[in-house]
C-alpha cells in the first residue's frame, strides 16, 4: 500500500530537499556551538544550575 501511494506522489525530490535542509541545519548548529566567540556565554551558562542567584566570578 505504501508503494502505491508513493508512486502517485508528484514530487519525488521533496524528500531529498527535506533531508538536505536537515543536514544543513544540523551542521550549522554544530558550527555555531563550537565557535570560539561563544565560549564566554557557555562558561556563564554552565554554572547557572549551581548558583543561588549570585553572578559567577
N, C-alpha and C positions, 0 to 999 in steps of 0.2 A: 504494500500500500504506500509506503514512504517513497519508493522508487517511482510509482505512478504520479504522485504529487510533484516530486522533483522534476520529472520530465515535462510537466506542464508549467514549471516556473519560468517566467520570461526573462529573468535577469540572472544568469549563472555567475556573472562577475561580482555580484553583490556580496557574496560570502567571502571572496578574496579581498575585496575592499575593506570589509569589516575586520578581517584578520590583520591586514596591513595597518589599519588605524590603531588596533590594539597594540601591535608591536611598536609603532612609533610612539604612542603614549607611554608604554612601559619603559622603553629605552630613554625617553625624555625624562621620565620620573627618576630613573636611576642616575642620570647625569645631573639632574637638579639636586638630588640628595647628596651626591658626592662632591659638590662644588666646595672649594676652599673658603669662599666668601660666606658660606652658610655655617661655618664652624662655630662662631660665637652664639648663634641662635640655638644650636644643638647643645652647646655647653650650658647655656642658661636653662634650657628645657629639661635636661637630664636630671637636674636636682629639684625640679618642681614637686614631685611626689614626696620628697623628704623634708621640704621646708615647711615651716609653720607660718608662712606669710611674710617672713623677712627675706630680703633680697640676698642672694648668694654673693659672697665677697671673696 
